[in-house]
Amino acid sequence: MDVKTINQLLAEGNIDRDDMWPRIVEMESKAHQFRFEFGLNELPKEPGLIIIRGPRQYGKSTWLDMNLRWSVAEFGKGSTYYLNGDEIANADELAVELTSLHASFSRDAGIKRLFIDEITAVPGWEKAIKRAVDQGLFRDVLIITTGSKASDLRHGSERLPGRKGKLPKNEYIFLPISYREFLLNAREIHGEKSWIAYLLTGGSPVACNDISQFERLPEYFIQIVRDWVLGEVVSSGRSRLALTQLLHVIMNNGGNSVGFAKLARDAGLANNTVASGYIEQLSDLLSVMPSWPIETNKKNVLMRKPCKFHFINLAVAIAFHPSSLRYVHEFENLPPNIQGVFMEWLVAQEIWRQSVLGGSSNPEAMGFWASKEHEIDFVTPDKDFIEVKRGKASPLDFSWFSKVFPRDHLTVICSSPFTSKQVTGVTIEEFLLSAPTSLAYAPC
């Protein structure tokens, strides 16, 4: 159904037609229903601008449809309208649509909302929003936008000072579903291997559903993820081949620190500046994050030294990895060292997810610590220490930790849990289940 027809039905308050909500209908037809949480448990009733960014195939558009339908049901006809950024050519066209819709809101609507899906598909979208607000439009409307181009949303938001209302928070990151949520549907199917199944999905509801129902990642999901990443990179003027080679270099160096000069050389790029540009875009796509070494005493990030590169979206790692993983048993057949690398990436994704959900001001500030004799895989944004071991571990392996960090605690993810004064061993599943949860989250 086209946007004009949808808005006409919204103006009439007619929201009972299934053809208005194909994503919701598809979601409800799935064998398993997953819920999400990303910090926005309920839409505010005050006017302002909310910006939600996140990767493709993680449920943003479905979430938007659900909240759009709920909003009309609660506040009545003419209270809520919808735009699709994928169908708008430029900022001028968006400005025309905004002006038209503003005049369509009902005078009787106490709460007014406008939902704009994939707004980052509109070049210069922030100019149209700025123009509309400066003209006195939408000062009494809550505008909710979603987008997959994280840099466009962030930079666009920065260009809207004083025009985002007085909401306590304007920007949100749409997160993977939690392992706890995945386990509600997958435990009976995958048992003690459920964490592997979750790893393969990256926490995407689409992939979680298929691997829970058919025990296999859907091929179309892999292709959508690949097309999304490649499309974003190529549209910015960068090379598809160079990106693919760079990703393989990151995978080959998984778990090891590497400088940008070596990264560029091994990937066949011109120099470290070019390599840095690719990494920045992958970070903007919430896919790959550099992890910098941490100084021992002050725990400051040392950004001039070689860093590690972690996938914080496991779906991207799976989509581009040469092993073409689709089943749990295929992961189990990987060499132990590659399994260990995937485990580190899963931990990186969860550290990042928990940091975002916990309201960290800088969830990307993830690091590692290393000396000539020892290394710790992760120093979280909250300065917690985490080590990842694929096999067994004991407190004796880390007797040195209290001497170097007498006031800190180390969590070791391993297959043999233990407890000592400053070091605790937990399984990967226990770690994934350690995140606090919110009770006010909705099905997706």
C-alpha positions, -999 to 999 in steps of 0.1 A, spaced: 0 0 0 14 34 -9 21 61 16 -7 84 4 -33 57 9 -19 48 43 -21 84 55 -57 87 42 -67 57 62 -48 71 92 -68 104 88 -100 83 89 -88 63 119 -92 31 98 -63 9 110 -80 -26 109 -68 -34 73 -41 -61 72 -27 -46 40 -17 -15 59 7 -36 81 24 -62 60 55 -63 83 33 -68 114 13 -95 96 45 -113 87 58 -110 122 27 -125 137 28 -154 112 62 -165 125 65 -195 147 84 -176 174 78 -142 188 108 -122 201 108 -90 220 133 -62 219 146 -36 243 167 -6 234 159 20 261 128 35 246 101 15 265 73 40 258 70 69 234 68 103 252 37 123 249 56 156 246 66 170 212 102 168 199 124 147 177 134 111 184 162 96 162 166 58 162 195 43 143 205 7 138 214 -20 112 190 -35 87 170 -66 95 168 -59 132 132 -49 134 132 -11 133 105 -8 106 83 -34 123 87 -16 156 77 17 139 46 1 123 35 -13 157 39 20 174 22 38 145 -8 16 148 -9 19 186 -7 56 185 -37 60 162 -56 35 183 -49 55 215 -51 91 202 -77 89 174 -79 97 138 -58 125 124 -34 122 153 -6 102 136 9 101 101 36 83 83 64 89 57 88 64 40 123 79 33 129 52 7 102 68 -14 114 105 -11 139 118 -35 155 148 -17 151 173 11 129 196 -9 104 168 -16 105 159 21 98 195 30 67 195 8 55 163 24 60 177 59 41 209 51 12 189 36 10 165 65 11 192 91 -20 207 77 -37 173 80 -35 168 117 -68 169 135 -74 200 157 -90 177 183 -59 155 186 -43 161 220 -12 141 210 3 144 175 29 122 160 48 117 127 67 85 120 94 87 93 110 53 84 145 52 69 149 90 69 186 87 61 176 76 26 167 112 20 199 133 12 200 164 34 169 153 55 179 174 84 175 206 63 139 198 57 132 191 94 151 223 103 131 243 78 97 229 90 105 237 126 118 272 118 85 279 100 67 271 132 55 237 120 56 205 142 63 224 174 34 204 189 43 171 172 65 143 182 86 132 152 100 97 153 126 88 127 145 56 120 175 50 98 203 26 90 230 51 82 243 58 116 267 86 105 239 105 87 216 103 117 244 114 141 256 142 119 221 153 110 212 154 147 242 176 153 229 201 128 196 205 146 205 224 178 175 237 196 151 220 173 147 186 190 124 197 217 129 192 255 128 155 256 152 139 282 168 118 254 166 122 216 188 95 202 186 58 205 204 28 190 182 -2 180 199 -32 195 200 -69 189 175 -89 209 190 -102 241 203 -138 246 178 -141 274 150 -134 250 164 -157 224 166 -185 249 129 -184 257 123 -198 223 155 -217 215 163 -236 246 142 -267 238 156 -267 203 193 -261 208 199 -269 244 233 -262 257 243 -251 222 218 -222 222 246 -196 226 261 -209 193 228 -205 175 225 -170 190 260 -162 178 251 -172 142 221 -148 142 238 -118 156 206 -112 176 185 -103 145 149 -114 151 146 -126 115 176 -149 118 166 -159 154 132 -171 142 146 -192 113 173 -208 133 148 -216 161 123 -230 136 144 -246 109 178 -248 128 194 -230 99 202 -194 90 181 -183 60 201 -176 29 180 -145 21 190 -130 54 227 -134 46 222 -118 12 203 -88 27 231 -82 52 257 -84 25 238 -61 1 232 -36 29 269 -33 39 282 -34 3 255 -9 -9 263 16 18 300 14 12 298 16 -26 273 45 -25 300 65 -6 324 61 -35 345 33 -20 354 0 -36 334 -32 -31 365 -54 -37 386 -33 -13 359 -37 14 357 -74 10 395 -77 12 396 -55 43 369 -76 60 389 -108 53 421 -91 68 401 -82 99 389 -118 102 423 -132 97 437 -110 125 408 -116 148 419 -115 184 452 -98 175 462 -62 175 471 -47 141 481 -12 130 462 7 103 494 6 81 495 -32 82 457 -33 77 460 -12 45 490 -32 32 474 -66 37 441 -54 22 458 -38 -8 447 -3 1 467 28 -8 476 38 28 464 38 64 442 69 58 422 50 33 420 20 56 408 43 84 380 56 62 367 21 56 368 13 93 350 46 102 322 37 78 319 2 92 317 17 126 290 41 115 271 10 102 274 -4 137 293 -34 123 330 -32 133 345 -14 162 382 -7 168 394 -17 203 424 3 215 450 -6 241 445 8 276 473 24 297 478 5 330 476 32 356 451 58 343 433 34 320 434 59 292 430 48 256 462 47 236 450 56 201 484 58 185 491 21 190 478 -9 170 443 -19 179 420 -49 176 390 -49 154 358 -65 167 326 -72 150 298 -58 171 272 -71 146 278 -108 143 254 -110 114 279 -91 93 308 -113 104 288 -144 95 276 -129 62 312 -122 50 331 -150 67 346 -175 42 334 -205 63 298 -197 52 283 -208 85 246 -217 85 242 -245 111 254 -249 147 273 -281 138 293 -261 112 305 -238 139 315 -268 161 336 -281 132 356 -249 129 392 -250 142 394 -241 179 413 -208 173 386 -196 149 358 -206 174 377 -185 199 377 -155 176 340 -157 171 335 -160 209 355 -128 213 333 -110 188 302 -123 205 315 -109 238 323 -76 221 288 -74 207 273 -80 241 296 -55 259 286 -29 234 249 -39 236 249 -37 274 268 -4 274 242 12 250 213 -2 270 229 10 303 231 45 289 269 48 286 279 81 272 305 64 250 297 27 244 324 26 216 351 32 242 360 -5 244 397 -15 248 421 -42 258 452 -44 280 485 -60 273 520 -61 287 550 -81 276 538 -111 297 500 -109 298 470 -97 280 433 -91 289 409 -92 259 385 -65 270 384 -33 292 348 -22 290 336 14 288 329 11 326 365 -1 330 357 -37 338 381 -64 328 370 -94 308 391 -123 294 378 -149 269 390 -185 270 375 -210 247 384 -239 270 391 -244 307 407 -219 330 415 -216 367 423 -188 392 459 -199 392 462 -188 355 455 -152 367 474 -150 400 493 -121 384 462 -100 380 460 -88 417 496 -75 415 490 -54 384 454 -43 393 450 -46 431 417 -28 431 400 -43 401 381 -74 392 385 -98 363 358 -119 347 370 -149 328 347 -164 303 356 -201 300 342 -236 302 351 -242 339 334 -217 362 353 -207 394 353 -180 420 383 -163 438 388 -130 455 395 -109 424 389 -133 395 356 -150 386 352 -176 359 318 -178 341 305 -197 311 297 -178 279 260 -184 285 262 -170 321 279 -139 307 252 -134 281 225 -138 307 241 -113 331 227 -82 314 199 -64 333 166 -65 315 137 -41 311 101 -54 316 86 -27 294 96 -40 260 73 -50 231 71 -80 208 89 -78 174 
